[in-house]
Amino acid sequence: MDKAILTCALTGVLTNPKQYPVPVTPAQMAAEARDALNAGASAMHVHLRRQDDGFGHLPSWDPDVAEAVVNAIREACPGVIINLTTGVIGKDISGPAACLRRVRPEIAACNAGTLNYLKIKDNGEWAWPPMVFDNPVAKVQQFLAVMAETGTHPEFECFDVGIVRSVGMYLKAGLFSGVPEYNFVMGVASGMPCDADLLALLPRWLAPGAVWQSTLIGRQEIWPVHQRTAELGGMLRSGLEDTFYLPDGSRAAGNGVLIEALARCARQAGRGIASPAEARRMLGLKAAVTSAA
């Protein structure tokens, strides 16, 4: 595509705001979103954090928190696209479902398959107890049903090649309709590596008419792969959820500078930057929402 959609992943799941410059409160999220919008981002990928003192490093599935955060972003960034996270371990999706129903985001992440979520230290010890990020088909189908109810476009997060191929099966089985959107998540230690050669192979397994982007997790080494994404026609995502490092290896003080670097990747590949309105048309999204009420 001639123009690239830039998405800003504003904050992560468990990153401690006492140690890293991640936004937590609605005001902080809105300010970071505004910086990202000014730098070229048309979509904001939103994680929710607990708002009580001392617990901002923990996720929240409180619909009131979701509404406060999303309304603050929409007020600060008129027309911006909201992309809400839904990732949860276990069978109970009631928390994410309640947030989807409350704020009715234009896009929501739909984790498209199960992954052993692992990381090993140099000394052979696990960085955390081995865990399973469980996304069986029945759970995926539940999420897609809620997204259909709320008019939300699914973005299929794919942590491995087999998960990429599964999305085409979901489409063939009639589990969703509209523009298939894939997110190649690269850099999780037990998933796809952040590798430009692997990235170049992945589009061959997409459903017809699909749009794709890459989410690259790591440090300075991710930026050549962002550049390759831009050259291959993919959409681009970065933000403090994915990295704290700029192409020169320096630490990013906020989301705006990361999106500026992402925009440079697109322009170096000869591509323009899609506005929120253009991104809506490219993804077949509904008209802009002004509040979550």
C-alpha atoms as an extended CHARMM CRD file, in Angstrom:
* protein
*
       293  EXT
         1         1  MET       CA              0.0000000000        0.0000000000        0.0000000000  PROA      1               0.0000000000
         2         2  ASP       CA              1.1530000000        3.5340000000       -0.7800000000  PROA      2               0.0000000000
         3         3  LYS       CA              0.3830000000        4.7870000000        2.7210000000  PROA      3               0.0000000000
         4         4  ALA       CA              1.2940000000        3.1900000000        6.0210000000  PROA      4               0.0000000000
         5         5  ILE       CA             -0.9870000000        3.0350000000        9.0350000000  PROA      5               0.0000000000
         6         6  LEU       CA              1.0180000000        3.7780000000       12.1760000000  PROA      6               0.0000000000
         7         7  THR       CA             -0.1840000000        2.3180000000       15.4820000000  PROA      7               0.0000000000
         8         8  CYS       CA              1.1230000000        3.4020000000       18.8630000000  PROA      8               0.0000000000
         9         9  ALA       CA              1.1700000000        0.7900000000       21.6500000000  PROA      9               0.0000000000
        10        10  LEU       CA              0.9780000000        3.2920000000       24.4820000000  PROA      10              0.0000000000
        11        11  THR       CA              1.7720000000        1.1480000000       27.5090000000  PROA      11              0.0000000000
        12        12  GLY       CA              2.3660000000       -2.5040000000       28.2990000000  PROA      12              0.0000000000
        13        13  VAL       CA              0.7780000000       -5.1680000000       30.4610000000  PROA      13              0.0000000000
        14        14  LEU       CA              2.9990000000       -5.2570000000       33.5450000000  PROA      14              0.0000000000
        15        15  THR       CA              5.7020000000       -2.5940000000       33.0160000000  PROA      15              0.0000000000
        16        16  ASN       CA              6.2520000000       -0.7910000000       36.3000000000  PROA      16              0.0000000000
        17        17  PRO       CA              5.6550000000        2.9690000000       35.9730000000  PROA      17              0.0000000000
        18        18  LYS       CA              8.0490000000        3.5260000000       38.8840000000  PROA      18              0.0000000000
        19        19  GLN       CA             10.8650000000        2.1420000000       36.7340000000  PROA      19              0.0000000000
        20        20  TYR       CA              9.8440000000        3.0870000000       33.1770000000  PROA      20              0.0000000000
        21        21  PRO       CA              8.0970000000        6.1110000000       31.6030000000  PROA      21              0.0000000000
        22        22  VAL       CA              4.8310000000        4.3050000000       30.8180000000  PROA      22              0.0000000000
        23        23  PRO       CA              1.4800000000        6.0930000000       31.1090000000  PROA      23              0.0000000000
        24        24  VAL       CA             -1.1360000000        4.7460000000       33.5310000000  PROA      24              0.0000000000
        25        25  THR       CA             -3.8180000000        7.3410000000       34.3070000000  PROA      25              0.0000000000
        26        26  PRO       CA             -6.3720000000        8.5830000000       31.7680000000  PROA      26              0.0000000000
        27        27  ALA       CA             -4.6160000000       11.9620000000       31.6300000000  PROA      27              0.0000000000
        28        28  GLN       CA             -1.2250000000       10.3400000000       31.0610000000  PROA      28              0.0000000000
        29        29  MET       CA             -2.6090000000        8.0310000000       28.3750000000  PROA      29              0.0000000000
        30        30  ALA       CA             -4.2930000000       10.9540000000       26.6170000000  PROA      30              0.0000000000
        31        31  ALA       CA             -1.1190000000       13.0740000000       26.6750000000  PROA      31              0.0000000000
        32        32  GLU       CA              0.9940000000       10.2420000000       25.2620000000  PROA      32              0.0000000000
        33        33  ALA       CA             -1.6520000000        9.5300000000       22.6230000000  PROA      33              0.0000000000
        34        34  ARG       CA             -1.6340000000       13.1730000000       21.5760000000  PROA      34              0.0000000000
        35        35  ASP       CA              2.1400000000       13.1160000000       21.1480000000  PROA      35              0.0000000000
        36        36  ALA       CA              1.8330000000        9.9320000000       19.0760000000  PROA      36              0.0000000000
        37        37  LEU       CA             -0.9620000000       11.3970000000       16.9360000000  PROA      37              0.0000000000
        38        38  ASN       CA              1.1140000000       14.4910000000       16.2460000000  PROA      38              0.0000000000
        39        39  ALA       CA              3.9910000000       12.2290000000       15.1750000000  PROA      39              0.0000000000
        40        40  GLY       CA              1.7920000000       10.3260000000       12.6920000000  PROA      40              0.0000000000
        41        41  ALA       CA             -0.0290000000        7.5580000000       14.5690000000  PROA      41              0.0000000000
        42        42  SER       CA             -3.6380000000        7.0610000000       13.5230000000  PROA      42              0.0000000000
        43        43  ALA       CA             -4.4320000000        4.1920000000       15.9360000000  PROA      43              0.0000000000
        44        44  MET       CA             -3.7700000000        3.7680000000       19.6530000000  PROA      44              0.0000000000
        45        45  HSD       CA             -3.3700000000        0.2630000000       21.0610000000  PROA      45              0.0000000000
        46        46  VAL       CA             -4.7110000000        0.5510000000       24.6040000000  PROA      46              0.0000000000
        47        47  HSD       CA             -3.8740000000       -1.5190000000       27.6730000000  PROA      47              0.0000000000
        48        48  LEU       CA             -5.6300000000       -0.6970000000       30.9170000000  PROA      48              0.0000000000
        49        49  ARG       CA             -3.9470000000       -0.4050000000       34.2990000000  PROA      49              0.0000000000
        50        50  ARG       CA             -5.2560000000       -0.3570000000       37.8340000000  PROA      50              0.0000000000
        51        51  GLN       CA             -5.7000000000        3.2010000000       39.0360000000  PROA      51              0.0000000000
        52        52  ASP       CA             -5.2990000000        2.7340000000       42.8030000000  PROA      52              0.0000000000
        53        53  ASP       CA             -2.0610000000        3.9880000000       44.3280000000  PROA      53              0.0000000000
        54        54  GLY       CA              0.8190000000        1.5320000000       44.1330000000  PROA      54              0.0000000000
        55        55  PHE       CA             -0.9110000000       -0.8270000000       41.6940000000  PROA      55              0.0000000000
        56        56  GLY       CA             -0.3690000000        0.9350000000       38.3710000000  PROA      56              0.0000000000
        57        57  HSD       CA              1.8950000000       -1.8890000000       37.2070000000  PROA      57              0.0000000000
        58        58  LEU       CA             -1.0440000000       -4.3200000000       37.1560000000  PROA      58              0.0000000000
        59        59  PRO       CA             -3.6720000000       -4.7460000000       34.4190000000  PROA      59              0.0000000000
        60        60  SER       CA             -7.3060000000       -3.8050000000       34.8960000000  PROA      60              0.0000000000
        61        61  TRP       CA            -10.4890000000       -5.0990000000       33.3130000000  PROA      61              0.0000000000
        62        62  ASP       CA            -12.7070000000       -2.5460000000       35.0440000000  PROA      62              0.0000000000
        63        63  PRO       CA            -15.1150000000       -1.0980000000       32.4380000000  PROA      63              0.0000000000
        64        64  ASP       CA            -15.0910000000        2.2270000000       34.3180000000  PROA      64              0.0000000000
        65        65  VAL       CA            -11.3180000000        2.4300000000       33.8530000000  PROA      65              0.0000000000
        66        66  ALA       CA            -11.7070000000        1.4980000000       30.1890000000  PROA      66              0.0000000000
        67        67  GLU       CA            -14.2910000000        4.2360000000       29.6800000000  PROA      67              0.0000000000
        68        68  ALA       CA            -12.2170000000        6.8790000000       31.4630000000  PROA      68              0.0000000000
        69        69  VAL       CA             -9.0570000000        6.0550000000       29.5060000000  PROA      69              0.0000000000
        70        70  VAL       CA            -10.7210000000        5.7620000000       26.1160000000  PROA      70              0.0000000000
        71        71  ASN       CA            -12.8080000000        8.9190000000       26.5540000000  PROA      71              0.0000000000
        72        72  ALA       CA             -9.6890000000       10.8570000000       27.5820000000  PROA      72              0.0000000000
        73        73  ILE       CA             -7.8360000000        9.6670000000       24.4740000000  PROA      73              0.0000000000
        74        74  ARG       CA            -10.7440000000       10.4310000000       22.1760000000  PROA      74              0.0000000000
        75        75  GLU       CA            -11.1230000000       13.9270000000       23.6390000000  PROA      75              0.0000000000
        76        76  ALA       CA             -7.4170000000       14.6510000000       23.2570000000  PROA      76              0.0000000000
        77        77  CYS       CA             -7.1890000000       13.0590000000       19.8010000000  PROA      77              0.0000000000
        78        78  PRO       CA            -10.3870000000       13.6660000000       17.7960000000  PROA      78              0.0000000000
        79        79  GLY       CA            -10.9250000000       11.0070000000       15.1580000000  PROA      79              0.0000000000
        80        80  VAL       CA             -8.1950000000        8.6770000000       16.3920000000  PROA      80              0.0000000000
        81        81  ILE       CA             -8.7740000000        4.9150000000       16.1390000000  PROA      81              0.0000000000
        82        82  ILE       CA             -8.9580000000        2.9750000000       19.4120000000  PROA      82              0.0000000000
        83        83  ASN       CA             -7.4740000000       -0.5340000000       19.3630000000  PROA      83              0.0000000000
        84        84  LEU       CA             -8.2420000000       -2.2510000000       22.6890000000  PROA      84              0.0000000000
        85        85  THR       CA             -6.2980000000       -5.1770000000       24.0830000000  PROA      85              0.0000000000
        86        86  THR       CA             -8.1960000000       -8.3360000000       25.0660000000  PROA      86              0.0000000000
        87        87  GLY       CA             -5.4100000000      -10.7350000000       26.0430000000  PROA      87              0.0000000000
        88        88  VAL       CA             -6.2670000000      -12.7980000000       29.1110000000  PROA      88              0.0000000000
        89        89  ILE       CA             -5.1230000000      -16.1780000000       30.4050000000  PROA      89              0.0000000000
        90        90  GLY       CA             -7.7950000000      -18.7800000000       31.1190000000  PROA      90              0.0000000000
        91        91  LYS       CA            -11.3320000000      -19.4240000000       29.9340000000  PROA      91              0.0000000000
        92        92  ASP       CA            -12.9790000000      -16.4280000000       31.5990000000  PROA      92              0.0000000000
        93        93  ILE       CA            -13.2320000000      -13.5630000000       29.0920000000  PROA      93              0.0000000000
        94        94  SER       CA            -15.8650000000      -11.6320000000       31.0410000000  PROA      94              0.0000000000
        95        95  GLY       CA            -13.4530000000       -8.7890000000       31.9010000000  PROA      95              0.0000000000
        96        96  PRO       CA            -12.3110000000       -8.0220000000       28.3510000000  PROA      96              0.0000000000
        97        97  ALA       CA            -15.8500000000       -8.5840000000       27.0660000000  PROA      97              0.0000000000
        98        98  ALA       CA            -17.2550000000       -6.0440000000       29.5350000000  PROA      98              0.0000000000
        99        99  CYS       CA            -14.6600000000       -3.4820000000       28.4270000000  PROA      99              0.0000000000
       100       100  LEU       CA            -15.4220000000       -4.1060000000       24.7530000000  PROA      100             0.0000000000
       101       101  ARG       CA            -19.1260000000       -3.6220000000       25.3880000000  PROA      101             0.0000000000
       102       102  ARG       CA            -18.5590000000       -0.4480000000       27.3740000000  PROA      102             0.0000000000
       103       103  VAL       CA            -16.2160000000        1.4360000000       25.0310000000  PROA      103             0.0000000000
       104       104  ARG       CA            -17.0390000000       -0.2350000000       21.6880000000  PROA      104             0.0000000000
       105       105  PRO       CA            -13.5530000000        0.2600000000       20.1980000000  PROA      105             0.0000000000
       106       106  GLU       CA            -13.0970000000        0.3910000000       16.4420000000  PROA      106             0.0000000000
       107       107  ILE       CA            -10.4340000000       -2.3650000000       16.6360000000  PROA      107             0.0000000000
       108       108  ALA       CA             -9.5730000000       -4.9710000000       19.2410000000  PROA      108             0.0000000000
       109       109  ALA       CA             -6.6970000000       -7.3980000000       19.4260000000  PROA      109             0.0000000000
       110       110  CYS       CA             -7.7350000000      -11.0130000000       18.9510000000  PROA      110             0.0000000000
       111       111  ASN       CA             -4.9770000000      -13.3980000000       19.9870000000  PROA      111             0.0000000000
       112       112  ALA       CA             -5.2900000000      -16.0090000000       17.3000000000  PROA      112             0.0000000000
       113       113  GLY       CA             -3.6050000000      -19.0710000000       18.7990000000  PROA      113             0.0000000000
       114       114  THR       CA             -1.9770000000      -20.6690000000       21.8170000000  PROA      114             0.0000000000
       115       115  LEU       CA              1.6800000000      -20.1730000000       22.7160000000  PROA      115             0.0000000000
       116       116  ASN       CA              4.0250000000      -21.5720000000       25.3550000000  PROA      116             0.0000000000
       117       117  TYR       CA              5.0920000000      -18.2250000000       26.8090000000  PROA      117             0.0000000000
       118       118  LEU       CA              8.6860000000      -18.7730000000       27.9070000000  PROA      118             0.0000000000
       119       119  LYS       CA             11.9040000000      -16.9260000000       28.5890000000  PROA      119             0.0000000000
       120       120  ILE       CA             15.1840000000      -18.4180000000       29.7840000000  PROA      120             0.0000000000
       121       121  LYS       CA             18.0760000000      -16.6270000000       31.4750000000  PROA      121             0.0000000000
       122       122  ASP       CA             21.7310000000      -17.0900000000       30.5190000000  PROA      122             0.0000000000
       123       123  ASN       CA             22.2300000000      -19.2240000000       33.6440000000  PROA      123             0.0000000000
       124       124  GLY       CA             19.5240000000      -21.6730000000       32.5380000000  PROA      124             0.0000000000
       125       125  GLU       CA             16.8650000000      -20.4800000000       34.9630000000  PROA      125             0.0000000000
       126       126  TRP       CA             13.3970000000      -19.4970000000       33.7770000000  PROA      126             0.0000000000
       127       127  ALA       CA             12.7620000000      -15.7470000000       33.8060000000  PROA      127             0.0000000000
       128       128  TRP       CA              9.2600000000      -16.6290000000       35.0310000000  PROA      128             0.0000000000
       129       129  PRO       CA              7.5130000000      -19.9760000000       35.6140000000  PROA      129             0.0000000000
       130       130  PRO       CA              6.6750000000      -21.5330000000       32.2240000000  PROA      130             0.0000000000
       131       131  MET       CA              3.1510000000      -20.5610000000       31.2610000000  PROA      131             0.0000000000
       132       132  VAL       CA              0.6710000000      -21.1500000000       28.4650000000  PROA      132             0.0000000000
       133       133  PHE       CA             -0.9750000000      -18.1960000000       26.7470000000  PROA      133             0.0000000000
       134       134  ASP       CA             -4.0810000000      -20.1890000000       25.9300000000  PROA      134             0.0000000000
       135       135  ASN       CA             -6.1510000000      -19.1290000000       22.9330000000  PROA      135             0.0000000000
       136       136  PRO       CA             -8.0120000000      -22.2230000000       21.7030000000  PROA      136             0.0000000000
       137       137  VAL       CA            -10.5180000000      -21.8680000000       18.8760000000  PROA      137             0.0000000000
       138       138  ALA       CA            -13.4970000000      -21.8380000000       21.2520000000  PROA      138             0.0000000000
       139       139  LYS       CA            -12.0250000000      -18.8260000000       23.0870000000  PROA      139             0.0000000000
       140       140  VAL       CA            -11.1780000000      -17.0450000000       19.8340000000  PROA      140             0.0000000000
       141       141  GLN       CA            -14.7440000000      -17.6470000000       18.6900000000  PROA      141             0.0000000000
       142       142  GLN       CA            -16.1170000000      -16.1430000000       21.9230000000  PROA      142             0.0000000000
       143       143  PHE       CA            -14.0710000000      -13.0010000000       21.4320000000  PROA      143             0.0000000000
       144       144  LEU       CA            -15.0950000000      -12.7050000000       17.7860000000  PROA      144             0.0000000000
       145       145  ALA       CA            -18.7610000000      -12.9940000000       18.7730000000  PROA      145             0.0000000000
       146       146  VAL       CA            -18.4180000000      -10.0830000000       21.2120000000  PROA      146             0.0000000000
       147       147  MET       CA            -16.5340000000       -8.0370000000       18.6070000000  PROA      147             0.0000000000
       148       148  ALA       CA            -19.2990000000       -8.6670000000       16.0780000000  PROA      148             0.0000000000
       149       149  GLU       CA            -21.8240000000       -7.5140000000       18.6850000000  PROA      149             0.0000000000
       150       150  THR       CA            -19.9410000000       -4.2650000000       19.3510000000  PROA      150             0.0000000000
       151       151  GLY       CA            -19.0480000000       -3.5390000000       15.7280000000  PROA      151             0.0000000000
       152       152  THR       CA            -15.3520000000       -3.9850000000       16.4760000000  PROA      152             0.0000000000
       153       153  HSD       CA            -12.8350000000       -4.9910000000       13.8240000000  PROA      153             0.0000000000
       154       154  PRO       CA            -10.5620000000       -7.8770000000       14.9480000000  PROA      154             0.0000000000
       155       155  GLU       CA             -6.8050000000       -7.5510000000       14.6120000000  PROA      155             0.0000000000
       156       156  PHE       CA             -5.3850000000      -11.0740000000       14.7560000000  PROA      156             0.0000000000
       157       157  GLU       CA             -2.2130000000      -11.2060000000       16.8290000000  PROA      157             0.0000000000
       158       158  CYS       CA              0.0020000000      -14.0030000000       15.5430000000  PROA      158             0.0000000000
       159       159  PHE       CA              2.9660000000      -15.1200000000       17.6380000000  PROA      159             0.0000000000
       160       160  ASP       CA              3.9910000000      -18.0110000000       15.4020000000  PROA      160             0.0000000000
       161       161  VAL       CA              3.7230000000      -19.1610000000       11.7880000000  PROA      161             0.0000000000
       162       162  GLY       CA              1.0370000000      -21.7540000000       12.4960000000  PROA      162             0.0000000000
       163       163  ILE       CA             -1.0800000000      -19.0600000000       14.1150000000  PROA      163             0.0000000000
       164       164  VAL       CA             -0.7460000000      -16.9320000000       10.9600000000  PROA      164             0.0000000000
       165       165  ARG       CA             -2.0750000000      -19.8270000000        8.9080000000  PROA      165             0.0000000000
       166       166  SER       CA             -4.9550000000      -20.4130000000       11.3370000000  PROA      166             0.0000000000
       167       167  VAL       CA             -6.4870000000      -17.0030000000       10.6390000000  PROA      167             0.0000000000
       168       168  GLY       CA             -7.3430000000      -18.0590000000        7.0830000000  PROA      168             0.0000000000
       169       169  MET       CA             -9.1610000000      -21.0670000000        8.5280000000  PROA      169             0.0000000000
       170       170  TYR       CA            -11.1880000000      -18.8010000000       10.8350000000  PROA      170             0.0000000000
       171       171  LEU       CA            -12.2200000000      -16.7740000000        7.8030000000  PROA      171             0.0000000000
       172       172  LYS       CA            -13.1380000000      -19.8820000000        5.8100000000  PROA      172             0.0000000000
       173       173  ALA       CA            -15.1560000000      -21.1970000000        8.7640000000  PROA      173             0.0000000000
       174       174  GLY       CA            -17.1600000000      -17.9630000000        8.8550000000  PROA      174             0.0000000000
       175       175  LEU       CA            -15.9670000000      -16.8540000000       12.2920000000  PROA      175             0.0000000000
       176       176  PHE       CA            -15.4790000000      -13.2550000000       11.1070000000  PROA      176             0.0000000000
       177       177  SER       CA            -16.0010000000      -11.0290000000        8.0720000000  PROA      177             0.0000000000
       178       178  GLY       CA            -14.4960000000       -7.8610000000        6.6890000000  PROA      178             0.0000000000
       179       179  VAL       CA            -10.8750000000       -7.0270000000        5.9300000000  PROA      179             0.0000000000
       180       180  PRO       CA             -8.5870000000       -9.6940000000        7.4520000000  PROA      180             0.0000000000
       181       181  GLU       CA             -5.9620000000       -7.8940000000        9.5540000000  PROA      181             0.0000000000
       182       182  TYR       CA             -2.8750000000       -9.7200000000       10.7780000000  PROA      182             0.0000000000
       183       183  ASN       CA             -0.3580000000       -8.5750000000       13.3660000000  PROA      183             0.0000000000
       184       184  PHE       CA              2.9460000000      -10.4700000000       13.1950000000  PROA      184             0.0000000000
       185       185  VAL       CA              4.2790000000      -10.3820000000       16.7570000000  PROA      185             0.0000000000
       186       186  MET       CA              8.0180000000      -10.9650000000       16.6170000000  PROA      186             0.0000000000
       187       187  GLY       CA             10.5380000000      -10.9660000000       19.4250000000  PROA      187             0.0000000000
       188       188  VAL       CA              8.7950000000      -13.0070000000       22.1300000000  PROA      188             0.0000000000
       189       189  ALA       CA             11.4400000000      -15.5330000000       23.1720000000  PROA      189             0.0000000000
       190       190  SER       CA              9.2680000000      -18.5960000000       22.5050000000  PROA      190             0.0000000000
       191       191  GLY       CA              7.5160000000      -17.1740000000       19.4430000000  PROA      191             0.0000000000
       192       192  MET       CA              8.6760000000      -15.8410000000       16.0830000000  PROA      192             0.0000000000
       193       193  PRO       CA             12.0740000000      -14.1390000000       16.2660000000  PROA      193             0.0000000000
       194       194  CYS       CA             12.4460000000      -10.5420000000       15.1360000000  PROA      194             0.0000000000
       195       195  ASP       CA             14.0260000000      -11.4780000000       11.8240000000  PROA      195             0.0000000000
       196       196  ALA       CA             13.7390000000       -9.6450000000        8.5030000000  PROA      196             0.0000000000
       197       197  ASP       CA             14.1780000000      -12.8110000000        6.4320000000  PROA      197             0.0000000000
       198       198  LEU       CA             11.3220000000      -14.5610000000        8.2420000000  PROA      198             0.0000000000
       199       199  LEU       CA              9.1610000000      -11.4560000000        7.9530000000  PROA      199             0.0000000000
       200       200  ALA       CA              9.5230000000      -11.4820000000        4.1720000000  PROA      200             0.0000000000
       201       201  LEU       CA              8.0610000000      -15.0000000000        4.0220000000  PROA      201             0.0000000000
       202       202  LEU       CA              4.9650000000      -14.4260000000        6.1360000000  PROA      202             0.0000000000
       203       203  PRO       CA              2.7630000000      -12.4680000000        3.6760000000  PROA      203             0.0000000000
       204       204  ARG       CA              2.5000000000      -15.5210000000        1.4120000000  PROA      204             0.0000000000
       205       205  TRP       CA              0.2030000000      -17.1620000000        4.0200000000  PROA      205             0.0000000000
       206       206  LEU       CA             -2.2750000000      -14.3080000000        4.3210000000  PROA      206             0.0000000000
       207       207  ALA       CA             -5.9140000000      -14.4990000000        3.3050000000  PROA      207             0.0000000000
       208       208  PRO       CA             -6.8420000000      -12.6110000000        0.1120000000  PROA      208             0.0000000000
       209       209  GLY       CA             -7.3450000000       -8.8880000000        0.6200000000  PROA      209             0.0000000000
       210       210  ALA       CA             -5.5500000000       -8.8840000000        3.9710000000  PROA      210             0.0000000000
       211       211  VAL       CA             -3.7600000000       -5.9990000000        5.6720000000  PROA      211             0.0000000000
       212       212  TRP       CA             -0.8250000000       -6.7860000000        7.9310000000  PROA      212             0.0000000000
       213       213  GLN       CA              1.4890000000       -5.1140000000       10.3800000000  PROA      213             0.0000000000
       214       214  SER       CA              4.4120000000       -6.1390000000       12.5500000000  PROA      214             0.0000000000
       215       215  THR       CA              4.8150000000       -5.7650000000       16.2940000000  PROA      215             0.0000000000
       216       216  LEU       CA              8.5210000000       -5.9480000000       17.0810000000  PROA      216             0.0000000000
       217       217  ILE       CA              9.6540000000       -6.5000000000       20.6520000000  PROA      217             0.0000000000
       218       218  GLY       CA             13.2370000000       -5.7810000000       21.6050000000  PROA      218             0.0000000000
       219       219  ARG       CA             15.8550000000       -3.0550000000       21.6650000000  PROA      219             0.0000000000
       220       220  GLN       CA             17.7910000000       -1.2320000000       18.9470000000  PROA      220             0.0000000000
       221       221  GLU       CA             17.9050000000       -4.3890000000       16.7970000000  PROA      221             0.0000000000
       222       222  ILE       CA             14.1980000000       -4.1460000000       15.9420000000  PROA      222             0.0000000000
       223       223  TRP       CA             14.5370000000       -1.0390000000       13.7520000000  PROA      223             0.0000000000
       224       224  PRO       CA             15.9650000000       -2.6740000000       10.6010000000  PROA      224             0.0000000000
       225       225  VAL       CA             12.9870000000       -5.0440000000       10.7340000000  PROA      225             0.0000000000
       226       226  HSD       CA             10.5980000000       -2.0850000000       11.0320000000  PROA      226             0.0000000000
       227       227  GLN       CA             12.2900000000       -0.7190000000        7.9010000000  PROA      227             0.0000000000
       228       228  ARG       CA             11.7580000000       -4.0460000000        6.1450000000  PROA      228             0.0000000000
       229       229  THR       CA              8.0930000000       -4.0080000000        7.1650000000  PROA      229             0.0000000000
       230       230  ALA       CA              7.7160000000       -0.6210000000        5.5030000000  PROA      230             0.0000000000
       231       231  GLU       CA              9.4690000000       -1.8340000000        2.3440000000  PROA      231             0.0000000000
       232       232  LEU       CA              7.2570000000       -4.9380000000        2.1240000000  PROA      232             0.0000000000
       233       233  GLY       CA              4.0370000000       -2.9080000000        2.3690000000  PROA      233             0.0000000000
       234       234  GLY       CA              3.1350000000       -3.7160000000        5.9510000000  PROA      234             0.0000000000
       235       235  MET       CA              1.6540000000       -1.3930000000        8.5280000000  PROA      235             0.0000000000
       236       236  LEU       CA              3.8590000000       -0.2210000000       11.3590000000  PROA      236             0.0000000000
       237       237  ARG       CA              3.5170000000       -0.3270000000       15.1410000000  PROA      237             0.0000000000
       238       238  SER       CA              5.7210000000        0.7970000000       17.9990000000  PROA      238             0.0000000000
       239       239  GLY       CA              5.3940000000        2.3450000000       21.4320000000  PROA      239             0.0000000000
       240       240  LEU       CA              6.4340000000        1.8850000000       25.0180000000  PROA      240             0.0000000000
       241       241  GLU       CA              4.7140000000       -1.5110000000       25.1600000000  PROA      241             0.0000000000
       242       242  ASP       CA              7.1310000000       -2.8770000000       22.5730000000  PROA      242             0.0000000000
       243       243  THR       CA             10.4460000000       -1.0870000000       23.1440000000  PROA      243             0.0000000000
       244       244  PHE       CA             12.1870000000        1.6600000000       25.0790000000  PROA      244             0.0000000000
       245       245  TYR       CA             14.9310000000        2.1240000000       22.4760000000  PROA      245             0.0000000000
       246       246  LEU       CA             15.3110000000        4.3760000000       19.4520000000  PROA      246             0.0000000000
       247       247  PRO       CA             17.2560000000        3.4120000000       16.3060000000  PROA      247             0.0000000000
       248       248  ASP       CA             20.4510000000        5.0010000000       17.6450000000  PROA      248             0.0000000000
       249       249  GLY       CA             20.2460000000        2.9260000000       20.8300000000  PROA      249             0.0000000000
       250       250  SER       CA             19.2030000000        5.7990000000       23.0750000000  PROA      250             0.0000000000
       251       251  ARG       CA             16.2950000000        5.4740000000       25.4840000000  PROA      251             0.0000000000
       252       252  ALA       CA             12.9280000000        6.8640000000       24.4150000000  PROA      252             0.0000000000
       253       253  ALA       CA             11.4010000000        9.3350000000       26.8370000000  PROA      253             0.0000000000
       254       254  GLY       CA              7.8940000000        8.7550000000       25.4900000000  PROA      254             0.0000000000
       255       255  ASN       CA              5.7660000000        7.4020000000       22.6850000000  PROA      255             0.0000000000
       256       256  GLY       CA              6.0090000000       10.4270000000       20.3840000000  PROA      256             0.0000000000
       257       257  VAL       CA              9.6760000000        9.9350000000       19.5170000000  PROA      257             0.0000000000
       258       258  LEU       CA              9.1030000000        6.2410000000       18.7930000000  PROA      258             0.0000000000
       259       259  ILE       CA              6.3280000000        7.0870000000       16.3360000000  PROA      259             0.0000000000
       260       260  GLU       CA              8.5540000000        9.7480000000       14.7310000000  PROA      260             0.0000000000
       261       261  ALA       CA             11.1530000000        7.0340000000       14.1190000000  PROA      261             0.0000000000
       262       262  LEU       CA              8.4640000000        4.7410000000       12.7210000000  PROA      262             0.0000000000
       263       263  ALA       CA              7.2680000000        7.4480000000       10.3580000000  PROA      263             0.0000000000
       264       264  ARG       CA             10.8330000000        7.8550000000        9.0790000000  PROA      264             0.0000000000
       265       265  CYS       CA             10.8710000000        4.1420000000        8.2200000000  PROA      265             0.0000000000
       266       266  ALA       CA              7.7370000000        4.5890000000        6.1210000000  PROA      266             0.0000000000
       267       267  ARG       CA              9.0610000000        7.6630000000        4.3270000000  PROA      267             0.0000000000
       268       268  GLN       CA             12.4260000000        6.0290000000        3.6360000000  PROA      268             0.0000000000
       269       269  ALA       CA             10.4650000000        3.2550000000        1.9080000000  PROA      269             0.0000000000
       270       270  GLY       CA              8.7220000000        5.8660000000       -0.2730000000  PROA      270             0.0000000000
       271       271  ARG       CA              5.4110000000        5.6680000000        1.5620000000  PROA      271             0.0000000000
       272       272  GLY       CA              3.1850000000        8.3190000000        3.0530000000  PROA      272             0.0000000000
       273       273  ILE       CA              1.5470000000        8.2560000000        6.4720000000  PROA      273             0.0000000000
       274       274  ALA       CA             -2.1650000000        7.4530000000        6.6530000000  PROA      274             0.0000000000
       275       275  SER       CA             -4.3890000000        9.8560000000        8.5610000000  PROA      275             0.0000000000
       276       276  PRO       CA             -7.0140000000        8.3860000000       10.8970000000  PROA      276             0.0000000000
       277       277  ALA       CA             -9.6780000000        8.9370000000        8.2300000000  PROA      277             0.0000000000
       278       278  GLU       CA             -7.5500000000        7.2150000000        5.5830000000  PROA      278             0.0000000000
       279       279  ALA       CA             -6.7820000000        4.3380000000        7.9460000000  PROA      279             0.0000000000
       280       280  ARG       CA            -10.5120000000        3.8730000000        8.5810000000  PROA      280             0.0000000000
       281       281  ARG       CA            -11.1550000000        3.5520000000        4.8690000000  PROA      281             0.0000000000
       282       282  MET       CA             -8.2660000000        1.1330000000        4.3910000000  PROA      282             0.0000000000
       283       283  LEU       CA             -9.5360000000       -1.1380000000        7.1720000000  PROA      283             0.0000000000
       284       284  GLY       CA            -13.2430000000       -0.7650000000        6.4550000000  PROA      284             0.0000000000
       285       285  LEU       CA            -13.9510000000        0.7500000000        9.8730000000  PROA      285             0.0000000000
       286       286  LYS       CA            -16.9940000000        2.6620000000       11.0510000000  PROA      286             0.0000000000
       287       287  ALA       CA            -17.0430000000        6.4320000000       11.3750000000  PROA      287             0.0000000000
       288       288  ALA       CA            -15.0920000000        8.1660000000       14.1180000000  PROA      288             0.0000000000
       289       289  VAL       CA            -16.4180000000        7.9050000000       17.6850000000  PROA      289             0.0000000000
       290       290  THR       CA            -16.2050000000       10.9440000000       19.9290000000  PROA      290             0.0000000000
       291       291  SER       CA            -16.8060000000        9.3020000000       23.3150000000  PROA      291             0.0000000000
       292       292  ALA       CA            -17.2990000000        5.8770000000       24.8760000000  PROA      292             0.0000000000
       293       293  ALA       CA            -20.5990000000        6.8420000000       26.4860000000  PROA      293             0.0000000000
